[in-house]
Amino acid sequence: MFAKQERSDIPGAVFGLAFWLGLTFAAAAVGAYASVNAKAFYEGLLRPEWAPPAWLFGPVWSVLYFMMGLAAFLVWRERGRRKVNAALCLYAGQLVLNALWTWLFFAWRSGSAAFAGICALWVLVLLTLVSFWKARALAGMLLAPYLVWVTFALFLSLATWQMNPSAL
């Protein structure tokens, strides 16, 4: 990853990586704050048979957030190319929606708003993936598991909302 860099550029790369990982995990923390008491709420909901156990979400999201931050860093490193700023703006937008979804579902318990939010998130993740891929293919590939997980979460959110209309 650093093979083409001059030695003097390494501190900038380290700072850039720390920035993008920090921004990504800051968005994760905002969402996590909304889900502090989510375990009891989630376990009290009717869920489809294919719903994963509550303990699985933390590890999956941790890996995905790391991959997302790394992807953003790789795109940021391509800042001399066209449309990199637009790609990073899409990335920031999807981070906001990602954090907002947790508030909509777990804190505010609004199934309809959470479903609308995750649909918008899915679109932004897809657009981000495509724009990242154009800037650097590896960055787009790093977002592919995230898109798969958000797709799964979209259907899980819809099913859970429909099975719990009075709770959501």
Rosetta blueprint (number, residue, H / E / L):
1 M L
2 F L
3 A L
4 K L
5 Q L
6 E L
7 R H
8 S H
9 D H
10 I H
11 P H
12 G H
13 A H
14 V H
15 F H
16 G H
17 L H
18 A H
19 F H
20 W H
21 L H
22 G H
23 L H
24 T H
25 F H
26 A H
27 A H
28 A H
29 A H
30 V H
31 G H
32 A H
33 Y H
34 A H
35 S L
36 V L
37 N L
38 A H
39 K H
40 A H
41 F H
42 Y H
43 E H
44 G H
45 L L
46 L L
47 R L
48 P L
49 E L
50 W L
51 A L
52 P L
53 P L
54 A H
55 W H
56 L H
57 F H
58 G H
59 P H
60 V H
61 W H
62 S H
63 V H
64 L H
65 Y H
66 F H
67 M H
68 M H
69 G H
70 L H
71 A H
72 A H
73 F H
74 L H
75 V H
76 W H
77 R L
78 E L
79 R L
80 G L
81 R L
82 R L
83 K L
84 V H
85 N H
86 A H
87 A H
88 L H
89 C H
90 L H
91 Y H
92 A H
93 G H
94 Q H
95 L H
96 V H
97 L H
98 N H
99 A H
100 L H
101 W H
102 T H
103 W H
104 L H
105 F H
106 F H
107 A H
108 W L
109 R L
110 S L
111 G H
112 S H
113 A H
114 A H
115 F H
116 A H
117 G H
118 I H
119 C H
120 A H
121 L H
122 W H
123 V H
124 L H
125 V H
126 L H
127 L H
128 T H
129 L H
130 V H
131 S H
132 F H
133 W H
134 K H
135 A H
136 R L
137 A H
138 L H
139 A H
140 G H
141 M H
142 L H
143 L H
144 A H
145 P H
146 Y H
147 L H
148 V H
149 W H
150 V H
151 T H
152 F H
153 A H
154 L H
155 F H
156 L H
157 S H
158 L H
159 A H
160 T H
161 W H
162 Q H
163 M H
164 N L
165 P L
166 S L
167 A L
168 L L
